[in-house]
Amino acid sequence: MNKIIVRNKTDMLQSLCERDKVWGMYIKIFSKINDKGVEDVPSYEDIVSAAPYLFMKKDYKKEDLSLLEWQLEIIFEREGFFFFESKEDCNLHFQNTVGEDGKTAGNPYCGPVFVNAITCGPDGQLVDCNY
């Protein structure tokens, strides 16, 4: 019987960061559970309030289209990976991400959406999480 290898998103983050020697962050967008026990559909306004780097400006130029596609994909799929050249840039994005643990020093948003985030260093080791 062939060996089956199971990989979760955290494993993927670690492997990619170590392989490419970059800082990385994986996010997953959630919204509060309503009175019926069902997760509410998050609004765009709440998503970009909890994770401001997902904000889509209105005047995209042709060269910005890949950025727009990337933002739309993450918002619609409610998850995504980010990779950074520096620890500082990774930390800035992480500090602006409001997760289950609530508002941050960089982001005072307190609403129905939270964006869980986990970061990883270029050595493939997990660094921070906000849940």
N, C-alpha and C positions, 0 to 999 in steps of 0.2 A: 504494500500500500504506500502511495506517495505521501510525503510529509506536507501538511497544510500549514501555511504561515498566515496568522491573523495579525493584521495591523490596525490599530485605531488611530484617530487623528493626532493624538499626542505622540505616538510612535513616529508617525509621518513627519511631524514638526521636528522632532529630534534628529531624525535621519537626514532631512533636507538641510537643517542648520549645520550639522556636522560635515556633511558632504561639501556644501558650498562655503563653509566657514563664514557664515553670516548670523546676525541676530534675527530671531523670528518671533511671531506672535500668531496664535490661532484664536479666533473669536467665534462665539455662538450666540445668536440673538434669541432672547426669550421675552415673553410678556407674562404678566400676572395671570393667575388662574381666576376665572370668574365664579360667580355664585353657583353655577351649574357644574363646576368642576372641569371646565374646558378652558384651554389657553385662549385668551383674546388675540385677535389679529392685531399686530402692532402697527401703529401709524408711522408714516415716513418721518413726520415731525418728531415723534418720540424716539425713533431709531437714531436719527442724527443728533438728537439731544444727548442720548446716552453714549454715542460714539461719533463725535463731530467730524472726524476725518472721513466719514461716509457721505458728508454733505455734497450734493451735486449742484454746481453752479449752473446758471441758466445760459451763459454765453460761451459755450464750448466752441473751440476752434477745431478744425479737422484733425490737427495733431493731438488733440486731447481725447479723441474718440475712444482710444484703448482704455483710458482712465475711466471714462463714463461707463463703458462696458463692464469693467472690473467692479465699479461701485454697484451697478445694477445687479450683477451676478451675486455679489455678496448679500445685498438686501433681499433679493428674491429667494435665494437659497438659505438665507439666515445663518450663514457661516462662511468663514474664509481664512486664508493664510496671508500674512504680511511678512516681508523680509526687509531687513534694514542693514545698511553698511556700518552703522555705529550703535553702540549701547545706548547713547544719549537719545537718539531718534526713537529707538525701540521703547525706552523708558517714558519718553514724552507721550507716545501713543498709548501706552499702558496706563499712565497716570490720567489720561483724558477719557478713559473707558470706565463707565459706571456699571459695575457688576452687581451680583447678589449682595455683596458686602456694603453696597450703598455709595453715596456720593464720595468724590475724591477731592484732594486739595486742588486739582486742576479742573474739576468739573462738578458743579453744585447740583446737577440734575437729580431730581427725585420724582420719578413718575412710574408709569405702569410697565416700562420696558427696562430690561437690564441686559447687558452684553458681557457674558463671561469671557474672560481672556486668560491665556496662559502664555508666558514668554519662555524663550529658550536661548541659550548662548551658543556661540560658534563651536563650542566643544560638545554640543549635543546634550547638555545638562539643562534641565528645567530650572527656571529662576524664580518667577513670580506667578501668582494666580489671584484672581479677585472673586473667588467663590468659596 
